[in-house]
Amino acid sequence: NLNQKRVSDDGCAALSRLLHPSSGLALVRLNLGCNSIGPAGGAALAAALSGNASLTYLNMYQNHLGDAGAAALAGVTVLRSLNIGLNSVTSAGAEAIAHNLSALRDLSLRSNSLQASGA
């Protein structure tokens, strides 16, 4: 649980090395809510998780992912639960998620800037 631990994009880059499948770490849940993670941090996490088969729950609530970070995380197809509420995601980011996360069972986009086209 790294909720409210002041994790930034640089922290995500370091964390991504631990999450890479070659690390041997079999983490199932990761809470990175209420930090300072932007699009670059989201992209670093997504890259590390692309071959990770164990992580199924990711909480990124109240960060700064924006559409670019949301689109990057949309490529992580192993996720079953994703919370990216309060991340300045617009309809464009929501569309990227809708088209790419086929295994997703639980998605929270609350408190974002979605229009009818992204809902």
Secondary structure, 3 states (H helix, E strand, C coil): CCCCCCCEHHHHHHHHHHHCHHHCCCCCEEECCCCECCHHHHHHHHHHHCCCCCCCEEECCCCCCHHHHHHHHHCCCCCCEEECCCCCCEHHHHHHHHHHCCCCCEEECCCCECCHHHC
